[in-house]
Amino acid sequence: MSEGGHVAATDRYGDRTLVVRDGLKLHYRDYAGASDKPPILCLHGLTRNSRDFAGFAERYSPEHRVLALDFRGRGRSDDDPLPMRYNPLTYAGDVIELLDRLELPHAIFVGTSLGGLVTMTIAAIARDRIAATILNDVGPDVDPSGIERILTYVGKDRRFNSWDEAADAIAANYGASFERYTHDDWVKMARRNCREENGEIRFDYDMAIAEPFKTAGPAPQVDLWPLFQALGSKPLLVIRGENSDLLTAATTEKMKIVVPDVKVATIPGVGHAPELNEPEATAAIDAFLASL
């Protein structure tokens, strides 16, 4: 097991690698920051990668050290030859290995969508590694309509001839839930979500991440509310997109009952998931981090 990396002269971060227990090499960005505060650990959504947190990390470092991991099969991390290991428990093990290797007793977790589910998993198996949590547009109940929308595009290896074409495809996936987005905003999202390869543009993840969703037989029903309740024993902020089809207003209200001390910020005109650079999001995150 090893670590390595370099810092480009124009970057605010170092590109690092971590070889985990099953031999896969995982990539993460490491933004230097103060050592007297817990680092912030950013975990992305299902088809996304560490680039989603570039603006966030630049905002909160160097006051905090910020780490942004590419889950296995995403971005610059290795693909997993066994697709059934693409699941929250495996990802949680990878995250704990990263913290162990860096000798970090705990971190402030920022989990978007899948990243939030991984954070809840860690709350169940290693709660002491979590100093505080920001859940971005995810909760213990996930609305089936949001899952159905995601399954219409995940694992489909589409190729595009231009960034404009990729941007239009991504905009089609998200519908009208991002009311204020312009074409330029979708192009920026495409550049975070996709990579250039052999003269084409394609999504920057292993298409096999969709395989666990295709298994025969009924999916096991897992009650995530106890995991969320465990997470609520530490400071907790929930960010929700007003137009989200994954985290409903009703689930958010129930979360406030289950964890009375939870802080909640709803981001207007935004669907799943907020980018965390919206004024309402940054105000809530600034206040939350200051309260720690």
C-alpha positions in Angstrom: 0.0 0.0 0.0 1.4 3.4 -0.9 0.8 7.0 -1.5 2.1 9.4 -4.0 1.4 12.6 -5.8 2.6 15.9 -7.2 1.5 19.5 -7.1 1.3 21.4 -10.4 2.6 25.0 -10.2 -0.8 26.5 -11.2 -3.0 24.3 -8.9 -4.1 24.9 -5.4 -4.0 21.1 -4.7 -1.9 18.1 -5.0 -3.0 15.0 -7.0 -2.5 12.0 -4.7 -2.9 8.3 -5.0 -3.8 5.6 -2.5 -3.5 1.9 -3.1 -6.3 0.2 -1.1 -6.7 -3.3 0.4 -7.7 -5.0 -2.9 -4.9 -3.4 -5.0 -6.9 -0.6 -6.7 -5.3 2.8 -7.0 -7.6 5.6 -5.9 -7.0 9.3 -6.8 -7.8 12.2 -4.5 -7.1 15.9 -4.5 -5.4 17.4 -1.4 -5.9 21.1 -0.8 -3.5 22.2 1.9 -5.0 23.8 5.0 -4.6 24.6 8.7 -3.7 21.7 10.9 -5.6 23.0 14.0 -9.0 22.3 12.5 -10.5 19.0 11.2 -10.0 18.5 7.5 -13.0 18.5 5.2 -13.5 15.3 3.2 -15.7 15.6 0.0 -17.5 12.6 -1.4 -19.2 13.0 -4.8 -22.4 11.6 -6.4 -23.0 8.3 -8.3 -21.6 9.4 -11.7 -19.5 12.3 -10.6 -15.9 12.8 -9.4 -13.7 15.1 -7.3 -13.8 17.9 -9.8 -17.3 18.7 -8.6 -15.7 20.1 -5.4 -13.1 22.4 -7.1 -14.8 25.6 -6.3 -15.9 24.4 -2.8 -12.3 23.4 -2.0 -10.8 26.6 -3.1 -13.3 28.5 -1.0 -12.6 26.6 2.2 -8.9 26.0 1.9 -6.4 27.0 3.3 -8.5 27.6 6.4 -9.3 23.9 6.3 -7.3 21.1 4.6 -9.8 19.8 2.0 -9.6 16.3 0.5 -11.8 15.3 -2.5 -11.8 11.6 -3.4 -12.6 9.9 -6.7 -14.5 6.8 -5.7 -13.3 3.6 -7.4 -14.5 3.6 -11.0 -14.7 7.4 -11.3 -12.4 10.1 -12.5 -8.7 9.2 -12.1 -9.3 6.2 -9.8 -9.0 2.6 -11.1 -12.0 0.8 -12.3 -13.0 -2.2 -10.2 -12.8 -5.6 -12.1 -15.6 -6.8 -9.8 -18.6 -4.5 -10.5 -20.6 -5.8 -7.5 -18.1 -4.0 -5.3 -19.5 -0.7 -6.5 -21.6 -0.2 -3.4 -21.7 2.1 -0.3 -20.1 -0.4 2.0 -17.0 -0.8 -0.2 -16.7 3.0 -0.7 -17.0 3.5 3.1 -14.1 1.1 3.5 -12.0 3.0 1.0 -12.7 6.3 2.8 -11.7 4.8 6.2 -8.5 3.5 4.6 -7.8 7.0 3.3 -8.2 8.5 6.7 -6.1 5.8 8.3 -3.3 6.3 5.8 -3.3 10.0 6.3 -3.4 9.5 10.1 -6.5 11.6 10.4 -8.6 10.7 13.4 -11.7 12.4 11.9 -12.9 14.8 9.3 -15.9 17.0 8.4 -17.7 15.0 5.8 -19.4 16.7 2.8 -21.5 14.1 1.0 -23.4 14.7 -2.2 -26.1 12.1 -3.1 -24.2 8.8 -3.0 -21.5 10.5 -1.0 -24.1 11.2 1.7 -25.1 7.6 1.7 -21.5 6.6 2.2 -21.2 9.0 5.0 -24.3 7.5 6.7 -22.7 4.1 6.3 -19.6 5.3 8.0 -21.7 6.7 10.8 -22.9 3.2 11.4 -19.5 1.5 11.4 -17.0 4.1 12.5 -18.9 7.1 13.9 -15.8 8.5 15.6 -14.3 9.3 12.2 -17.0 11.9 11.6 -16.5 15.3 13.3 -19.5 16.9 11.5 -21.4 16.4 8.3 -22.9 18.3 5.4 -25.4 16.2 3.5 -26.0 17.6 0.0 -29.4 16.7 -1.3 -29.7 13.2 0.2 -31.5 11.6 3.1 -32.6 8.3 4.6 -35.5 8.1 2.1 -34.7 8.5 -1.6 -37.6 9.4 -3.8 -38.2 6.6 -6.4 -38.8 9.2 -9.2 -35.3 10.5 -8.7 -33.9 7.0 -8.8 -35.9 6.2 -12.0 -34.5 9.3 -13.7 -30.9 8.4 -12.8 -31.3 4.9 -14.1 -32.4 6.2 -17.5 -28.9 7.4 -18.1 -26.4 5.8 -15.8 -24.2 3.1 -17.5 -25.0 4.2 -21.0 -21.7 4.8 -22.7 -22.6 7.8 -24.9 -20.0 9.6 -26.9 -20.1 13.2 -28.0 -18.4 15.2 -30.7 -18.2 18.5 -28.8 -18.6 19.9 -25.4 -21.8 21.7 -26.5 -23.3 18.3 -27.5 -22.3 16.8 -24.1 -23.7 19.8 -22.3 -27.1 19.4 -24.1 -27.2 15.7 -23.2 -26.6 16.5 -19.5 -29.2 19.3 -19.5 -31.7 16.8 -20.9 -31.0 14.4 -18.0 -31.7 17.1 -15.4 -34.8 18.5 -17.1 -36.0 22.0 -16.0 -35.1 21.5 -12.3 -32.2 24.0 -12.6 -34.2 27.1 -13.5 -31.3 29.6 -13.8 -28.8 27.5 -15.7 -27.6 28.8 -19.0 -25.9 26.7 -21.8 -22.5 27.9 -20.4 -23.4 26.4 -17.0 -24.2 23.1 -18.6 -20.9 23.2 -20.5 -19.1 23.7 -17.2 -20.9 20.7 -15.8 -20.0 18.7 -18.8 -16.3 19.5 -18.4 -16.5 18.2 -14.8 -18.5 15.1 -15.6 -16.8 14.1 -18.9 -13.3 13.5 -20.3 -11.8 13.6 -23.8 -10.7 10.2 -25.2 -9.6 9.3 -28.7 -11.1 12.4 -30.2 -14.5 11.9 -28.4 -16.0 13.1 -25.2 -17.4 10.5 -22.9 -18.6 10.4 -19.3 -15.8 10.0 -16.8 -16.8 6.8 -15.0 -16.8 3.1 -15.4 -20.1 2.1 -17.1 -20.1 -1.0 -14.9 -21.2 1.1 -11.9 -24.7 0.4 -13.2 -24.3 -3.4 -12.8 -25.4 -3.6 -9.2 -28.7 -2.0 -10.2 -29.4 -4.8 -12.7 -29.2 -7.8 -10.4 -32.1 -10.2 -10.7 -34.7 -10.4 -7.9 -36.1 -7.8 -5.5 -33.7 -5.2 -4.1 -33.2 -5.6 -0.4 -34.9 -2.9 1.6 -32.4 -1.2 4.0 -33.7 1.2 6.7 -31.4 4.1 6.6 -33.1 6.1 9.3 -31.0 4.5 12.1 -27.8 5.4 10.1 -29.1 9.0 9.7 -29.9 9.1 13.5 -26.3 8.0 14.2 -25.0 10.8 12.0 -27.1 13.3 14.0 -25.1 12.7 17.1 -22.5 15.1 15.6 -23.2 18.6 14.1 -25.2 18.2 10.9 -26.2 20.4 8.0 -28.6 19.3 5.3 -28.6 21.2 1.9 -31.6 20.5 -0.3 -32.4 21.7 -3.8 -35.9 23.2 -3.9 -36.7 21.2 -7.1 -35.0 18.0 -6.0 -36.6 14.7 -7.1 -34.3 12.7 -4.8 -34.7 14.5 -1.4 -38.3 15.6 -0.9 -39.6 18.3 1.3 -41.5 15.7 3.3 -38.4 13.6 4.0 -36.6 16.8 5.0 -39.3 17.6 7.5 -39.1 14.1 9.0 -35.3 14.5 9.2 -35.8 17.6 11.4 -38.0 15.6 13.7 -35.6 12.6 14.0 -32.6 14.9 14.5 -34.0 18.1 16.1 -30.6 19.9 16.1 -30.1 19.5 12.3 -29.6 22.7 10.3 -31.4 22.8 6.9 -30.9 25.1 4.0 -33.1 24.9 0.9 -31.6 26.3 -2.3 -34.2 27.9 -4.6 -34.5 27.1 -8.3 -32.1 24.1 -8.1 -32.7 20.4 -8.5 -30.5 17.4 -7.6 -28.0 18.4 -6.6 -26.9 21.9 -5.6 -23.3 22.7 -6.6 -22.7 24.3 -3.1 -21.6 27.6 -4.7 -25.1 29.1 -4.6 -25.3 32.1 -2.3 -27.8 30.4 0.0 -25.6 27.3 0.2 -22.4 29.2 0.9 -24.1 31.3 3.6 -25.4 28.1 5.3 -22.0 26.3 5.0 -20.1 29.4 6.3 -22.3 29.7 9.3 -22.1 25.9 10.0 -18.3 25.7 9.8 -18.0 28.8 12.0 -20.2 27.2 14.6 -17.8 24.2 14.9 
